[in-house]
Amino acid sequence: MPQSARITSRIHGIIAIVGAGIVGMSAAYFLSRAGWRVIVLDAGSPASGATGASDGAVSVASKKPGPLMTLAVAAVQFYEQLMEAGVLVDEFASRSTFVVASDEEELAVLERHAAGLQAAGVPISYLRGGALAEAVGVAAPAALAAVEVRGEGHAIGYRVVERLRQLGGFEIRRDVRVVSLRHTGGRVDGVVTDRGIVPVDAVLLAAGLGSAAFLEAPGLIRSRKGQLIVTDRAGEDMPRFPGPLMSCRYLVSKGSQANGSLVEGRSLGLVIDPLATGQFLIGGSREDSDDKYGTDSDIVACLLADAVALSPSLAQLRVIRVFAGLRAATPDGFPIVGQLEGVDNVWIATGFEGDGICLGPLMGRICQQLICGQHPQQDISALDARRFKLMLAAA
């Protein structure tokens, strides 16, 4: 076992975790092994939110240099530890990601990003000429250069959650709506639900967008929508993809201008991910929207046009599914992890936007360490909830 096996097992009391996504369920796993009686409460079912609508990328390549990239490196290593320990065996696949530049502007972005990856100690190879043609030439013939980011990974969020559920050690209550947290004298002693009150000694809010309802911080956590496309299976005559292709546009998509007929508040990146089934997952969009399920032709048309421009062989395939999901975003782009102010037994872990699958297990472990009064294994000062002076909303 990795570090989870060295957790001191003693009874700490009852902790309610609000949210059964990858962060909440990971925290439940580690807290139960630290001696807590864990009750996971979810308004729906496990992985029914952002975790179930994700692309599965455990990616360092997509992170900004700085704290998030450093944490992503540690998160990939933690996945590997959990896989080797048998916790997530067969649920994590190591692979490379190829960040591709197709014009001079993207070349400048690629060079800056490669420098950031190298500074973070990420193993990369800069590909041009013959090396580029050998690696991605058939899949992306218009590419001018690429960076292979080695040691990346892939994990399907709902399968990770299901594995943790199977390992057990904690209780899950589905279809339970949390109404409020009952607190007096700077301490929460009960979680008020539509099915009664759950007495608790501690609470972890890990409900993504739903966490905002318990905070005196209106508008701080906002919804960021993403749309993804799934193709049918490629035939044997399709060019081989060495791994997911990530356009440099993806790296700037959080702040990029609208594309074509897209309205303000939307931006597009491009990742073409060859799935184990022979299909391709094409994404994605970042939209300031709370429309959870809706998809639209503008987004799909732009993504498909960009995908075919980068990899013309995709034009042979059909789109069989388009889906969307909502992610919790913060003003500064960093997740919120830590203890709330004004109460001594409530913690929060939310605002991961598109990084939840990558960081989820590691953040679950770190939440367990914080709640148990231990020093977290990674520096999460950039994520500290105190930067927003978050207070618990009145009951």
Beta strands, then each sheet from edge to edge (+ up, - down):
strand 1: 13-18
strand 2: 36-41
strand 3: 57-58
strand 4: 93-101
strand 5: 124-127
strand 6: 145-154
strand 7: 171-173
strand 8: 178-184
strand 9: 187-193
strand 10: 196-199
strand 11: 202-205
strand 12: 222-231
strand 13: 245-247
strand 14: 266-274
strand 15: 280-287
strand 16: 319-329
strand 17: 336-339
strand 18: 346-350
sheet 1: 7+ 2+ 1+ 11+ 18+ 17-
sheet 2: 3+ 6- 4+ 13+ 14- 15+ 12- 16+
sheet 3: 3+ 6- 5+
sheet 4: 8+ 9- 10+
end
